[in-house]
Amino acid sequence: MTQYRLLIHREVLQQLAVLKRAAATQTPGGLRRRELEALELGLRALAHGQEELFAGKRLGFGKYDLSDCAEIKLPVIPEARRNHELGPSHRLLYREFEAEDGGLPYREIVAFEPRKNDRPFDVAAARLGRARGTRIQTLAGVAVTSHAAPIRQALPPDIRDAIAATSGVGRASGAVRPPEPAEQSRTHPRRDGPPGREF
């Protein structure tokens, strides 16, 4: 099973911090606590290559071109229509990149949202700068398959620069934080450093 390094989009990291604060004030079973548990479970699953356990699916070109993304489905809120369960209520969207340092590949966590009204796709498209109905030419050859994981791409320049910036190699407008010990990074995300994509 392939292991991955996670790059967590700044907004998702902020969402994680908000959920942790809210969950601390709730009794077990509270909505924010369930959202936090689902998000943490999803992050662990993606770090350990377990997307197939969560109905993982590669996305394509629909309202937006998200052909380089995939989703996993996470249950938070039980939903049913006419006594028929609708399945997991939330989606965690992510992309995958090849490492240039010979280490583990990267997965960038782009959005964690309830599925209602296509919210996960709208949020991911906004964060990735995708225009509605516009095909990304570099993704035109990506085939729609039953693969659970997204295509693995070369690191984009902004992420490469951010990783370099945290390594002391150069400056970048965004930053990816260096990996911390696994347990600490899940429970206490770092707050220092420049804004942008973060670990």
Secondary structure, 3 states (H helix, E strand, C coil): CCCCEEEECHHHHHHHHHHHHHHCCCCCCCHHHHHHHHHHHHHHHHHCCCHHHHCCEECCECCCECCCEEEEEECCCCCEECCEECCCCEEEEEEEECCCCCCCCEEEEEEEEECHHHHHHHHHHHHHCCCCCCCCHHHCCCCCCCCCCCCEECCCHHHHHHHHHHCCCCCCCCCCCCCCCHHHHHHCCCCCCCCCCEC
